[in-house]
């Protein structure tokens, strides 16, 4: 696995550490995204998810 990481890092002109850091960052961002989607689907099923209509974001910001 280390040899594979070294090969990929060299191909992308990165150090192995940079490659691993980038891969971990992407992995955790995807986990956060997946969790957010699950929460949104659950709230939609429960009728708690509020959907904005066109122009609704501006109204929401101005009222806050």
C-alpha positions as a printed NumPy array, in Angstrom:
array([[  0.   ,   0.   ,   0.   ],
       [  2.886,   2.347,   0.791],
       [  4.473,   1.651,  -2.595],
       [  1.159,   2.417,  -4.301],
       [  0.84 ,   5.689,  -2.359],
       [  4.413,   6.633,  -3.273],
       [  3.706,   5.937,  -6.944],
       [  0.507,   8.04 ,  -6.923],
       [  2.21 ,  10.852,  -5.021],
       [  5.108,  10.916,  -7.476],
       [  2.677,  10.911, -10.405],
       [  0.866,  13.949,  -8.918],
       [  4.124,  15.718,  -7.896],
       [  3.228,  15.449,  -4.206],
       [  4.812,  13.947,  -1.139],
       [  3.191,  10.834,   0.272],
       [  2.161,  12.871,   3.322],
       [  0.392,  15.454,   1.129],
       [ -1.378,  12.696,  -0.769],
       [ -2.57 ,  10.998,   2.42 ],
       [ -3.728,  14.33 ,   3.876],
       [ -5.687,  15.141,   0.714],
       [ -7.238,  11.671,   0.633],
       [ -8.275,  11.876,   4.292],
       [ -9.751,  15.357,   3.81 ],
       [-11.855,  14.125,   0.88 ],
       [-12.921,  11.036,   2.826],
       [-14.129,  13.067,   5.806],
       [-15.859,  15.631,   3.569],
       [-17.769,  12.8  ,   1.892],
       [-18.731,  11.368,   5.293],
       [-20.054,  14.786,   6.348],
       [-21.967,  15.092,   3.072],
       [-23.475,  11.61 ,   3.442],
       [-24.565,  12.41 ,   6.999],
       [-26.141,  15.692,   5.866],
       [-28.088,  13.89 ,   3.136],
       [-29.358,  11.293,   5.632],
       [-30.525,  14.045,   7.999],
       [-32.232,  15.94 ,   5.155],
       [-34.062,  12.809,   3.98 ],
       [-35.176,  12.028,   7.541],
       [-36.42 ,  15.596,   8.078],
       [-38.247,  15.531,   4.729],
       [-40.021,  12.285,   5.711],
       [-40.967,  13.811,   9.076],
       [-42.175,  17.03 ,   7.437],
       [-39.575,  19.133,   9.254],
       [-37.535,  20.145,   6.207],
       [-38.362,  23.639,   5.003],
       [-37.92 ,  24.208,   1.287],
       [-37.321,  27.73 ,   0.053],
       [-39.269,  29.103,  -2.866],
       [-37.657,  31.452,  -5.424],
       [-36.624,  34.613,  -3.568],
       [-37.142,  32.867,  -0.245],
       [-33.492,  32.983,   0.784],
       [-33.395,  36.76 ,   0.462],
       [-36.555,  37.066,   2.557],
       [-35.123,  34.7  ,   5.157],
       [-31.886,  36.706,   5.394],
       [-33.694,  40.045,   5.581],
       [-36.069,  38.854,   8.306],
       [-33.222,  37.458,  10.457]])
